[in-house]
Amino acid sequence: MPEDDILFSESILEGDEEESADEETEEAEKYVEPDEKLRAIIEGIIDGQSSLNRLAVTEGRIIFYPKGGGLLSSFSKTSAIFVEYDQITTVQGKKGMVLGEILFSTKDRILRFKDMAKDDVDQISNLISRLKGKAKTQSVMTPSRGSALEQLKQLAELRQMGAITEEEFQEKRKRLLDTI
């Protein structure tokens, strides 16, 4: 895959591929910081969160977010889940007869992205593993993403959803407050 291309699941690119790709990219960019580069957008469902049906892979993290559009989306209170590569301990793909899933293990939980196209499982799990390894070997600190206030709000949401523990929240909160 060329460095500038975004990998899309085939189920997203039905009908007019270029228009579908543009719409999906535009939707994903609502959750991506200006300095982040999108690498893949995949359709599926995160276990236990039927409204989180997209997985975006960037150079620095993975993002689970809802597909936009439609009347109900404007009333949705579902927020995205952001997982930095340094939080991920393992990435494991599983394939069934028709569909597949990817399990992301962190120190505190397992995130299961299921009902995705079986053909996407290997590509996405390999891409994430490669980007995780690349992020791990970078010795230069990446610039902070967004304002500290926005990050605090996201941390509080992650704690409330159970994605991070109280200890992790307090540790990250302290680091953010030190930057203000």
N, C-alpha and C positions, 0 to 999 in steps of 0.2 A: 504494500500500500504506500503510495507516495506520501511524503511528509505533509502536504497541504490538503490531502483528501480527507473527507469525513466518511467513515464507514456507517452505513445505514442498514438496519435489518430490512430484508426483502418485504416483509409485511407492511412496512411504512411506505415503501415506494410503489404503491399500487396506482394504476392510472398514469397520469402525467408525472413521470419520475422527477423531472426538474422542479416542477411546482411543489410537489410533495416534499422534496429535499429542502427547498427554500423555506417552506412553512415550518418544517420540523426544526431547522437550524434557527430560525427566528424565535421559535418557542423556547428552545434550549438556551439561547443567549440571554433570556430573562434571568437565568440562574447562574450564569457564568460571568466572572469578573472580566473587565476589559483586557487585562493582560493574560488571560487564560486562553488556551487554544483547544477547541473541540476536536476530538479524535474519532468519536463514535457516538451514535444515538441508536438505541435498541428499544424495541417494544417488548413488554412483558408485564409482570406484576410483582411487586415486592410483597412477600408473604405477610399477611395480616394487615395490609394497607391497600385495598383494592383501587384506591384513587391514585396511587403512585405507580403509574404504568409506563414510565420511561426511565431509561438509564442512559446518562450522558457520561462519557469518558473524556476527561481533559488531561492535559500534561501533568497536573498536580493533584487531581482528586477524581472521585466518582460522585455523581449526583443522581439521586432518585427523585423524580418530580412528576406531577400530574400533566397529562396532555391537556392543553388549553382548548379554547373554543367552546361554542355552545352556550346556551342560556345558563345552565347550572354552574359552569366554571366560574362565573363572576361572584357566585355566592359561596364557593368552596373555601373552607378554612384550612384545607390541607396545605402544609408547607413542605418544602423539599427536605431531603436528608442529604447532608454533605459528609463524605468520608474521605479524609486525607489518606494518601498512600501509606504514611508512616503509622496509621492506626490499623492497617490491614496486616494480619499475621499470615493468612493463607487465602488462596483463591482456588476454588475447585469447581470444574464444570462437570455436569452430569447430563447424559442424553437419554431420552426415552424413544419410543417408536416415532413420534411426530414432533414433540416439543422437548425442550431442554431447560436447564436451570444452572445458575451459577451461585455457589455459596461463598460468601465473604466472611471470614472469621476475623474478629477483632479481639482484643484482650477481654472484652466484657460480653460479647454477644456474637451471634451468627445472623447475618442478613442473607435471606434467600430470595433471589430474583428468578421467578419461575415463569412458565408459560411463554417462553421465548422460542424463536425459531431454532430448531435443533442445529441447523447449519451455522448459526452464529456463535454457538457455545465455545468451540475451540478458538475461533478468531478473537473473541472478546476476552476470554480468560487469558489467552496468551498476550494480548495487547496490554491488559491490566498488569499482568505479572512483569512484563518488560518495563512498563512505565513505573511500576513500584520499585523495581531494581534501579532504574535510572534516577528516580527521586532520592533513593537511599544513598547513591554514590555522589550526589551533588554536595560539594562542601560549602558552596556559597549559600547564604541565607536568602530565601526568596522574599521579595517585598511583601509587606502585609496586604491582605486582601480586604479592601473596604475599610470603613471607619471602625474604630474600636467599639463604638456604641452598637453598630450593626452586628458586629461579631459577638458581642455580649448577648444580644437578643437571640441570635442563632444558637449560642451555647445554652441559653436558658430553655429554648425549645427542644434541643437535643436531650437535655437532662429530663425535661418533662415527659418526653417520648420514651425515655429509658435507653436511648442510644449511647449515653455516657453516664458514668457514675457521678455521685456527688463529689467524690475526691477529684475526679478528672475535671469536673466543672470548676471547683474552687481553684485548682492549679492553673487552668487555662485563664480563668477570670483574673487571677492575680497577675499573670503575665501580661494580659491585655491592659489592666489598669496601670501597670508600670510604664506602658508606652504612651499614656496620655500626658 
